[in-house]
Amino acid sequence: MSMGLCNWAPMPSSSSRPASDPERFAFFDTMLGRKPIPTPTHLTGVLYIPCHDNDTHHLPMYEAGDSYRRAVGNSQLGSTLYAVKLSAACKPRGDGTSHPVLYHANMQRAVNSDDGVTVSVQKRELGNQGRETRMTLASSSDGKPFGISIESPKESITMETFFPIPPSNRAGELIHHPYFRLDIPSINNDTSSTTRLEWQIHPIEDGPLRYALVDKGRPGDTITQIRAIYHDAGCSKPLSHGRNEGVLLLPEWAQSGREEEEAAHMEGIVVASILGVLWQVRALQGGVSVPPRQGKHLGQFRRVLARIRG
């Protein structure tokens, strides 16, 4: 696991910022087919997920709302500027002194490797008695998607993997873009309804580093349907190339008793499920860490970023 030793911080301002820099980033977005959007206003919670891979055993995750917002500023979600700022931002300290640890995840591989991996996700609360959500990733040796099951304190959920969009071709390599479906039973005693959620990726419009958790049963525009967003800080590599590090944008918890219980219950499932999503995406490409290619676009991004930072 690799973590920086400085806090996330705002980009230094400079009176010498070239007026053309925003247009240059916008040009990149247009050329790549991006459709940046403002961060949904209901996603005010920010969980920083440190760098990890399929060999990680313990993963603390940090609350990072204020420093995240200072780092990305008013850059739009999915824009080139947002991706570069997120990639260049300094990270929470690994010792927990700069940002509070909000969740712990422990990954344990079965003695027989064919039996898969168990992931335990627990919220850090007073008395260390936080809610625990367990996830099992069943191994697959035939190249098919892993079976993913989630055990929350209230029910069992199967996360289904499917492929509604074709893979991308990057330098001759096929990059898969799976979706993940969860049917979550309501925790209200007076109903047997379920909530259908999907982790979706749109590699052209949103960029290849972002998954959105979409509520398929909620009417309204696409923004109000989004329950959470994961954005990777990789910038120059696909999500599948071995390691992941990024932010999970979540709704703030409700303040009343039952609503808080439901929100906390759902949040545990969301945090566990995104770890399963990332695990599966890495596994589909072999789970091997691949150093990012520093292509011509990334070199241009970094040169423009250096000018912005003064």
C-alpha positions, 0 to 999 in steps of 0.5 A: 500500500502506498500513501503520501506523507502530506495532506490534500491541499488546494492548488496554489493560485498564480496571477500568471495563470495563462487565460488559455489553460481552461480552454486547453483542458476543455479542448482535451475533453471535447477531443475525448468525447467527455461530458463533464458535469458538476459534482451532484450536490447530494454527494457531500461525503468523501471517502478516500480509498488508498492505493491497493491491489489484489494482494492487499490484506488491510485497507484503512479508508479516510474521511477527506471531504474538506481537503478533497474539495480544496484539491479539485476546486470547482473543476467539473466531475469527469473533466480532464482538469478534475482528473489531473487535480485529483491525480496530483493531490497529496494524500492523507497520511497513512498513520491517520494523523491528518484525516480520520479513519472512517472504515477498515477493510480486511481481505483474507484469501482462503487456504485453498486459493480456489475458494476465493477471498473474504473481505470484511468492511467495518465502520470505525465507531466508538467502542470498536463495535461498528457495523460489519459488512462481509463480502465473498469473491468466489474464485473463477479459473475459466475466465468468467466473472467472479461470483460476488456475495455481500452479507450485511447485518440485515440480509444477503445480496448477490452482486451480478456482473454483466457486460452491456457495453463493448470493451475498449481497445488500448494499444492492442489490449482489450479493456473490459467495462463490466456493470454490477447489479445489486437487488437490496431488500428494504429494511422496513418491516412493512414492505417486501420491496427491493432497491435495484442499484447498478454500478455503471461505467461510461468510458467515453462520456464520463471517462474510464476512471469513474463508476456511478451507482445508479438507482434504477427504480428512482424516477428523475434525471440522471443526477438524482438517480446517482447514489454514489460515485467512485473516481480513480486517481490513476489519471494515466491508466485504466482501472484494471491495471493492477492498483486502484486509489481514489475517492468514493463520493457519498450522501451525508448521513441522515440525522434522525433515528430510522433514516440514519439506520437505513443510511448507515446500512446502505453506506456499508453495502456501497463501500463493500460493493465498490471494493468488489467492483474494483477487485473484479475489474482488476481480476478480469485483466489478470490482477497484475500491477502494470506501470502506467504508460506516460503517453503524449496526452499525459505529458501535455496534461502535466505541462499545463498543470505545472503552469496552473500551479505556478 
